[in-house]
Amino acid sequence: MNRCEQPSGSSARSRLLPPRGLLLSLLVQGPLILLLWPPHLAGRMVFLGTAMLTGGVVLNIWADRLFKRNGVAVCPFGIVPKLISDGPYRLSRNPMYLGMVLISTAVPLITGVYLNLCAPAALAIWLHIRFVLPEEEFLRKRLGTQYLLYASRNSRWLGLPGPHPAQNSEGATGRA
């Protein structure tokens, strides 16, 4: 795994990057799965979990390839020469993070250990506070109005879009 280069002053963010957060979220689910072994498989939930797992993997691979094809750094707060707004970025401003949460959520659904749903919930909250919100500020500063217009049309996770540019014009000058 390549080490992410972080801007100066952001070394605290580099300690635990999102892929390792996903791994931690999956690892903390292990003890309950082992304690409650064998798993209680429910057909619909296994199907839903498998669909979420597949969707999460597809979202991450698709978004990663788009970033690489367009010269955008995959690492948080990395090089952003342009805004990516096609592919999975039409559905969510954070498809990689959404994919990670889907992957983590799939495990409790597939195994029937629903108490483990706390792990993907914690992952989603951590990603939102530690990466999504600071990255939005970072992108507003880097891309200005272009990012604000994109955010006003596309949802942060899945759901409602962000603020309209007229509601929040701070950082909309496009200055880096």
N, C-alpha and C positions, 0 to 999 in steps of 0.2 A: 504494500500500500504506500503510495506517495504521501509524503508529509506535506500538509497544507501550509503554504506561506501566508502569514497573517500580517496585516498592516501593524506598524508599531503601536504599542499601547493596547493591543487586543490579545496579549498572550494568555490571559485568563480564559478567553473563549476557546483557545486551541487545546485546552487540557482534555476536554471530552467533546469530541465532534459527534454529529448526529449518527453516523454509522455505528459508532461504539455505544451510543445511547440506545440504539435499537438492539444491539447485542446484549447489553445489560438488561434491557426490558425482557428479552427472551430468556436470559439466564435466571432471572429472579422468579420466573414462572416454573422452573424445573422442580423445586422442592415440593410444591403442592401437587404437581402432576405425579411425581414419584410416590408421595404419601397416599394419594387417592387412586393408585394403580390397581387394576386395569382401568383404562379410560371408559367413560360412559358415553358411548357414541350414539348420537341422535341424528338420523339421516338428514333432516333438513339443515340442522346446524353444521354438520360436516360439509354439506354442499355449500352453505353460505360461507363457512370458513375457508374452504378450498377456493371459492370464487374471490374472496377477499385477499387471500394469499397470492393467487395468480394476478389479480389486479394490482396489488402492491408491487410485485416484482416487475410487471410490465411497465407501470408508471415510472419506476426508478430507472429501468434500462432505457426507456424511450426518452425521458428527460435528460439523462446522462449523455446519450448520443447526440441530442440536439445541442446541448452545451458544447460538447467537443467539436461538433461540426461547425459551430459558430464562434469558436475561440473564447467561450465564456468559461471562467473557472468554476469547477464543480464545488470547490471548497467555499464555505461561507466567507463573505467579505473579500472575495478574491477579485480578479480582473473581470470587469464588466464592460466590454467595448460596445455592446448593444443590448437592447431589451429583446428577450425571446418571448413571443406572444402567440406562437402557433403550437400545434401538437397538443400535448397535455396542458400547456399553459393557457389554453382557451377555457379549460374547465376549472383550473385552480392556479393561483399564483404560486403555490407551493406543492407541486405534485410529488416531489421527492419526499418531502416530509409527510404528506398524506399517504404515500406508498409505505413508508416506514410504520406509520400508525396502523395501516391496514394489515401489514404483515404481523405486527405484534398482536393485533386483535384476533387474527385468524387462529392462533394457537389455542386460546381458551374455548373458542367455538368448536374447533375440531376435536379437542380432547374432552370437552364437556366440563372442564374445571372453570366454571364461570366466575369464581372468586378471583381468578387471575386477570379478569378484565380491569382490575385496578392498575396493572402494569402498563397497558397501552394508554389508559387515561392519564397516568403520571407522565408517560412519554410525550403525549400530545401537549400537556401543560408545559412541560420542560422545553420542548421544541418551540412552542409559541412564545414563551417569555424570553428564553435564552437566544433564540435565533430569528424567528419570524419578525417580531417587533423591531429588534435592532437592524435586521436586514432591510426592512421597509424604510427606515430612516436613512440607512446607507444608500439605498437605491434612489430615494428622493433627492439626496444630495448629489449623487452621481448623474442621474438621468433627468431630474427636474420634472417639468410638466409632462414629458413623455411617460414617465412612470405613473404620475398621478392620474393621467387619462386612462392608462391601462388598469390601474387599481380601481378606478371608478366603474369599469366594465366587467372586471373579473373578480370572482370571490377569492378570499384569502385561503380558505380550505375548500369547502364546498358549501354553497349557500348564497348569501347576499354579497354583492360587491362592496368594495370599500368606499371611502368618502369621495364625493365629487371634487374635482380640483378647485372649484370656487369656494368650497368649505374649508380647505386647508391649503393655502398657497405658500406656506413656509417651505423653503427648500426648493421651490418650483423655478428657480432661476437657471437651473442647469449647470451651476458652478460645481466643479469637482473639489 
